[in-house]
Amino acid sequence: MGDLQRVDINPGADPGAGYDGGRSGELEVEVIREPGTEDIPLPRYMTECASGMDLYAAIEGEIMLQPGERALISTGIRLAIPAGFEGQVRPRSGLAYRHGITLLNSPGTIDADYRGVVQCILINLGREPFTIRRGDRIAQLVFARVERARLVERSCLSETKRGDGGFGHTGR
């Protein structure tokens, strides 16, 4: 593994549009590129108010996903997410709508103590084969605060109006 680098996760954003170079508590995440992936863009926000950064396929050549087939696709990066946060890997809506390409284990969680390569489990739920190429945008990465819970065992729980209703209990 190489040295961690601090990377501006929103390059080129207009400071007058709500981005101030990290002075107002913007989360700083350190990133390492895997050797041989220098041509793959780092994750980035595609619009000023986007919640998710696009993740890119760091694969050699192409991978053809047949309908119903899944593949583990590397992004070629490792992250150091600060404690108290997680990375959530989510599907890209355009790929899902137009081609039926989505993620299994969605959202995928990248824990703050994970230092391995970020990978995405893509599946083709569409009717046609789909080709993934080096550098394709394949998923989104959203950073979110997380709280750790302390479970307290009890013999009964407080009553609510909903009770144990679930899985469609409110109707259509």
Sequence and secondary structure as in RCSB ss.txt:
>XXXX:A:sequence
MGDLQRVDINPGADPGAGYDGGRSGELEVEVIREPGTEDIPLPRYMTECASGMDLYAAIEGEIMLQPGERALIST
GIRLAIPAGFEGQVRPRSGLAYRHGITLLNSPGTIDADYRGVVQCILINLGREPFTIRRGDRIAQLVFARVERAR
LVERSCLSETKRGDGGFGHTGR
>XXXX:A:secstr
    EE  SSTT  GGGT  TTTT     EEEE TT TTS   B SSTT SSEEEE   SSEEEE TT EEEEEE
EEEEE  TTEEEEEE  HHHHHHH EEESSSSEEE TT  SEEEEEEEE SSS EEEETT EEEEEEEEE     
    SS    SSTT  SSTT  
